[in-house]
Amino acid sequence: MSDIEVRDNPAQHRFELLVDGAQAGLAAYRLRPDAIVITHSEVNRDFRGQGLGNELAQRTLELLRSRGDKVVPLCPFFAKYVEEHPTYDDIVVS
């Protein structure tokens, strides 16, 4: 089992997905006064096909929830993820 982590990199305006310490993907964002807008997400080619997109979405949303942040899932992948996981309805805004 790999060690998977998502961390915020505010200087780059992105959440970074790390697998065993290597950057495997990211979710780019921009700030709004009332929410964080996820604009784009991707998993690096070498890490695709392992369900890491779902890990990135889930862990990013859990991190946002733990900080009390709201999210606008503008990125199509994140939008689909929150549509399929209504447990995040409490932090999603439009």
N, C-alpha and C positions, 0 to 999 in steps of 0.2 A: 504494500500500500504506500502510495506516495504521500509526502507531506505537502498539503495544499493550503495556501494562504492568499487572502486578498487584503491589500493595504492601499490606503489613500496616498496619492502623491500630489498634494495640492499645488506644488510648483509647476507641475506638468498638466494639471487639471484632468487627472485620470486615476482610476482605480486599477491597480496592477494585480494580475493573477500570477502567483508564483507556485511552481511545482518543483519541489526539492531545491528551492533557492533560485531556480532559473525562471526568468520572465516568460510565461506561456501565453499571456494575453492581456487585454486591457479593456476598460470601459471609459471612454472619454466623456467629460461632462463640462457644462458651463453652469455658473451660479446665477440664480434668480433670487430676489429678496426673500421669497417664501419657499424655495425648493431648489433641489439639485436636478438639473436636466441632463439625463443620460442621452448623449447625441449619437454615439457610435460604440460598437463593441466588436472585438475580434479575438480569435484564438490563433496563435502562430501556427503556421503550416505543420511543423514537426509535432505539434500536440493535438492536432485535430483527430476526431473520431473516438475520443475518450470520454465524452460527456462533460468536457471542461467548460463549454459555453454555459451549460446549466449551473455548474459550480460557480462560475463567475457571477452570474445573475443572482443566484441565491445568496451567496456570501456578501455580495455588494449590498443587496437589499437588507440583509440582516445587520450589516454594519451601519447602514443609514438609519434603520429602525433603532438600534442601540444608542445612537447619538441624538435621537429625537428629530431627525431630518425628514422632510417630505421629498418625494421624487416625482419627476415627470419623465416617464419612459418614452422618449421621442425615438430612440433607436428601435427599429423594427423587431429585433430579437428580444430586447427587454420588454417591449410592448406585448409581444406574444406570450412571454414568460409570465408576466403579471396577469394577463387574461386567463391563463391556464392555472394560476395559483392565486385564488381570491384571498388567501390569508394575508396578502400584502395590500389589500384594499385600504387599510387604515393609513398607509403612508403615501398612497398614490394620489396625486392631484393633476389637474389638467391645466 
